[in-house]
Amino acid sequence: MLESNLKAVNNDVKTLVKDAQALFQAAAALTGEKAEEVRNRGMRLLDTALDKAQDAQASALVAGKEMAASTDGYVKENPWCAIAAAAGAGLLAGVILGRK
């Protein structure tokens, strides 16, 4: 769920930035009131992109803290399972790296 939300936000931010860049390029050719209107619209698009990026960062931080708390709880409840899993991962990494 978190991964799909982050991908969606990432795509939204990229789209917003591309739109803002196009607007600023168009504004460079315009003068007067039209240029000011296009610049203002571009700034609103960039503000929206920044807000979405900050929201994604906040949700990722919350999800990371939740995962860390859940992992911490599991390790405290099952220390031997955690030690066995860490040893298994270390053994696997050693075998893979030892082949090279």
C-alpha positions as CSV (number, residue, x, y, z in Angstrom):
1,M,0.0,0.0,0.0
2,L,2.7,2.5,1.0
3,E,4.7,1.6,-2.1
4,S,1.8,2.2,-4.4
5,N,1.0,5.5,-2.7
6,L,4.6,6.7,-3.0
7,K,4.7,5.7,-6.7
8,A,1.5,7.7,-7.3
9,V,2.8,10.7,-5.5
10,N,6.1,10.5,-7.3
11,N,4.3,10.4,-10.7
12,D,2.0,13.3,-9.6
13,V,5.0,15.4,-8.6
14,K,6.9,14.6,-11.8
15,T,3.8,15.6,-13.9
16,L,3.3,18.8,-11.9
17,V,7.0,19.8,-12.3
18,K,6.9,19.1,-16.1
19,D,3.7,21.2,-16.4
20,A,5.3,24.0,-14.4
21,Q,8.4,23.9,-16.6
22,A,6.2,24.1,-19.7
23,L,4.3,27.0,-18.3
24,F,7.5,28.9,-17.4
25,Q,8.9,28.3,-20.9
26,A,5.6,29.7,-22.3
27,A,5.8,32.6,-19.9
28,A,9.2,33.6,-21.2
29,A,7.7,34.3,-24.6
30,L,4.8,36.3,-23.2
31,T,4.7,39.8,-21.8
32,G,2.4,41.8,-19.6
33,E,-0.7,40.5,-17.9
34,K,-0.7,37.1,-19.7
35,A,2.9,36.4,-18.6
36,E,2.1,37.3,-15.0
37,E,-1.0,35.0,-15.1
38,V,1.1,32.1,-16.5
39,R,3.9,32.7,-13.9
40,N,1.3,32.6,-11.1
41,R,-0.2,29.4,-12.4
42,G,3.3,27.9,-12.6
43,M,4.0,28.9,-9.0
44,R,0.7,27.3,-7.9
45,L,1.7,24.1,-9.7
46,L,5.1,24.1,-8.0
47,D,3.5,24.7,-4.6
48,T,1.1,21.8,-5.2
49,A,4.1,19.5,-6.1
50,L,5.9,20.6,-2.9
51,D,2.9,19.9,-0.8
52,K,2.4,16.4,-2.3
53,A,6.1,15.6,-1.8
54,Q,5.9,16.7,1.9
55,D,2.8,14.6,2.4
56,A,4.6,11.6,0.9
57,Q,7.6,12.2,3.1
58,A,5.4,12.4,6.2
59,S,3.5,9.2,5.4
60,A,6.7,7.4,4.7
61,L,8.1,8.5,8.0
62,V,5.0,7.3,9.8
63,A,5.1,4.0,8.1
64,G,8.8,3.6,8.8
65,K,8.2,4.3,12.5
66,E,5.3,1.7,12.6
67,M,7.5,-0.9,10.9
68,A,10.4,-0.2,13.3
69,A,8.0,-0.5,16.3
70,S,6.5,-3.7,15.0
71,T,10.0,-5.2,14.3
72,D,11.2,-4.2,17.7
73,G,8.2,-5.8,19.3
74,Y,8.7,-9.0,17.4
75,V,12.4,-9.2,18.3
76,K,11.6,-8.6,22.0
77,E,9.0,-11.3,21.9
78,N,11.0,-13.8,19.9
79,P,14.7,-13.2,20.4
80,W,15.9,-16.6,19.3
81,C,13.9,-16.5,16.1
82,A,15.5,-13.1,15.4
83,I,19.0,-14.4,16.1
84,A,18.3,-17.4,13.8
85,A,17.0,-15.2,11.0
86,A,20.0,-12.9,11.3
87,A,22.4,-15.8,11.3
88,G,20.7,-17.3,8.3
89,A,20.9,-14.0,6.4
90,G,24.5,-13.7,7.3
91,L,25.3,-17.3,6.2
92,L,23.4,-16.7,2.9
93,A,25.3,-13.4,2.3
94,G,28.6,-15.2,3.1
95,V,27.9,-18.0,0.6
96,I,27.0,-15.6,-2.1
97,L,30.0,-13.3,-1.6
98,G,32.3,-16.3,-1.1
99,R,31.6,-17.6,-4.6
100,K,33.1,-14.6,-6.2
